[in-house]
Amino acid sequence: MSILVVVERQVHGVDELSLQALAFGRALESGADVHALAVGESGEALAHVLGAHGVSQVHVAEHEAFASYAPQAVARAAVELIGRLSPVVVLAAGTERGNEVLARVAALLDRPFAANCVESTGGEPLRVVRQRWGGSLLEEAELPLEPALVTVAPHVVAASPVNGHPAAIETFRPALSQEELALRVVEHVQTEVEGVSLADAKVVVSGGRGTGSPEGFAVIEELAGLLGGAVGCSRAVTMAGWRPHTDQVGQTGTKIAPDVYIACGISGATQHMAGCKGAKRILAINTDPEASIMASADYAVVGDLHEVVPAVSAALRKARGT
């Protein structure tokens, strides 16, 4: 019995959310043989990191198409590998790319697909619970095996090494048609990020419509700087043009899992909470004690962020003697 996980690579290894998907997959079938699919070159670099997370064999699809993101080509490579391995479950991280690739795999195989799963009780058919409507609804679903196609919602399980041996590496060249090569990223414009990135920050300080203006983010930036964190915002802020989309926390923005999330002047719409629900602690600052975010906050301050946030920053400076 085997499980296949489609992993996303980074410059220096494997995406954290793919490692979370591996942990989710290992829990599905105790003792199952775990395989991983990666695309690109230099697969040897993946042997130790994926082996440490329980992968017995890494299958590296090599093709010039994978010099950039080519979702239909990745899906075809996955389908080719599924045909050889006959895994009972195929998983990927519930990222934009993971969901897209698995959806395309499902279309090619004419199989059902469950996105953004948060738990599973295993069994045959595979029983899963998945997020709907930005996390405001949980749906129970059953999927037939061989294979069941699943993506794992970000931050619902921790990436957990098992001190496994280095994985074996197998390379193959998938047979790709011209149609499968046509869809690919041709240019990637990198946004300059100063300091810690939003996705990696241990502390995130976000502002919403309550900041009042682009200039209102000065107090947010000051507090984030004092805490060594990153600045985030709500969708209402990006739609108003006050901050770039790269700062947005939410279902259509960045999904984060900091140790502390400080939400200032944010109402707490479902789409926003879907992006920050992985936070270990949430502190909400809002003038409205009935704001939706208050129900999800571990700590709440009812007050004007333009008074509360500068007071917090001043207290931090005083405590540090600066």
PyMOL commands that set and color helices and strands:
alter all, ss='L'
color gray80, all
select helices_A, chain A and resi 16-28+43-51+64-67+71-85+96-109+133-135+178-182+209-211+214-226+235-239+245-247+270-276+293-296+305-320
alter helices_A, ss='H'
color red, helices_A
select strands_A, chain A and resi 2-6+9-10+13-14+33-39+57-61+89-93+113-122+126-132+137-143+148-152+168-172+203-207+230-233+260-264+281-286+299-302
alter strands_A, ss='S'
color yellow, strands_A
deselect
rebuild
show_as cartoon
